[in-house]
Amino acid sequence: MSENTGSKVSYFLVGLGIGTLLGILFAPKSGEETREYLADQADRGREYAQKRARELRERAEEMVERSKEILASQKEQIAAAVDAGKDAYREKVKAH
């Protein structure tokens, strides 16, 4: 089955290459216009990727901060529970 999938992928890539080549050869714009268009689209794609990367980094930083806050809160709760347990033990020992 993997050989069949590999063949399909190979055919797809060959078809994609041929389609791209034919698209460039028969493009209604001149070579210079096409290059400018492709460069512009590449710049747009790069800007979009950078924007998304910034957004993802900001979200990750927010999640890290929130995790730190939750961890600190839980740490405080555990410390309070341990102290309460110690106090209860001391009271029980004093009572006996």
C-alpha positions as CSV (number, residue, x, y, z in Angstrom):
1,M,0.0,0.0,0.0
2,S,2.8,2.4,0.8
3,E,4.3,1.8,-2.7
4,N,0.9,2.8,-4.2
5,T,0.8,5.9,-2.0
6,G,4.3,6.8,-3.1
7,S,3.4,6.5,-6.7
8,K,0.4,8.7,-6.3
9,V,2.5,11.3,-4.5
10,S,5.1,11.1,-7.3
11,Y,2.5,11.6,-10.0
12,F,1.0,14.5,-8.1
13,L,4.3,16.2,-7.8
14,V,5.1,15.7,-11.5
15,G,1.7,17.0,-12.4
16,L,2.1,20.0,-10.1
17,G,5.5,20.8,-11.7
18,I,4.1,20.5,-15.2
19,G,1.1,22.6,-14.3
20,T,3.3,25.3,-12.8
21,L,5.6,25.4,-15.8
22,L,2.6,25.6,-18.2
23,G,1.0,28.3,-16.1
24,I,4.2,30.4,-16.2
25,L,4.7,29.8,-20.0
26,F,1.1,30.8,-20.9
27,A,0.7,33.6,-18.3
28,P,-1.1,36.6,-19.6
29,K,1.5,38.9,-18.1
30,S,5.1,39.5,-19.2
31,G,8.0,37.7,-17.5
32,E,8.9,40.8,-15.5
33,E,5.3,41.4,-14.4
34,T,5.0,37.7,-13.4
35,R,8.3,37.9,-11.4
36,E,7.0,41.0,-9.6
37,Y,3.7,39.4,-8.9
38,L,5.4,36.2,-7.5
39,A,7.9,38.3,-5.5
40,D,4.9,40.3,-4.1
41,Q,3.0,37.2,-3.2
42,A,6.2,35.7,-1.6
43,D,6.5,38.9,0.5
44,R,2.9,38.7,1.5
45,G,3.3,35.1,2.5
46,R,6.4,35.9,4.5
47,E,4.7,38.8,6.3
48,Y,1.7,36.5,7.0
49,A,3.9,33.8,8.4
50,Q,5.8,36.3,10.6
51,K,2.5,37.8,11.9
52,R,1.2,34.3,12.7
53,A,4.5,33.4,14.4
54,R,4.3,36.5,16.5
55,E,0.7,35.8,17.5
56,L,1.5,32.2,18.4
57,R,4.6,33.3,20.4
58,E,2.4,35.8,22.3
59,R,-0.2,33.2,23.0
60,A,2.4,30.8,24.2
61,E,3.9,33.4,26.5
62,E,0.4,34.1,27.9
63,M,-0.1,30.4,28.5
64,V,3.2,30.1,30.2
65,E,2.4,33.1,32.5
66,R,-1.0,31.7,33.3
67,S,0.6,28.3,34.1
68,K,3.1,30.0,36.4
69,E,0.2,31.8,38.2
70,I,-1.8,28.6,38.6
71,L,1.3,26.7,39.8
72,A,2.1,29.4,42.4
73,S,-1.6,29.3,43.6
74,Q,-1.5,25.6,43.9
75,K,1.8,25.7,45.7
76,E,0.4,28.2,48.2
77,Q,-2.7,25.9,48.7
78,I,-0.5,22.9,49.3
79,A,1.8,24.8,51.7
80,A,-1.3,25.9,53.6
81,A,-2.7,22.4,53.7
82,V,0.7,21.0,55.0
83,D,0.8,23.7,57.7
84,A,-2.8,22.9,58.7
85,G,-1.9,19.3,58.9
86,K,1.2,20.0,61.1
87,D,-0.9,22.2,63.3
88,A,-3.6,19.5,63.7
89,Y,-0.9,17.0,64.5
90,R,0.7,19.2,67.1
91,E,-2.7,19.9,68.7
92,K,-3.5,16.1,68.8
93,V,-0.1,15.4,70.3
94,K,-0.6,18.1,73.0
95,A,-4.0,16.7,73.8
96,H,-2.6,13.3,74.6
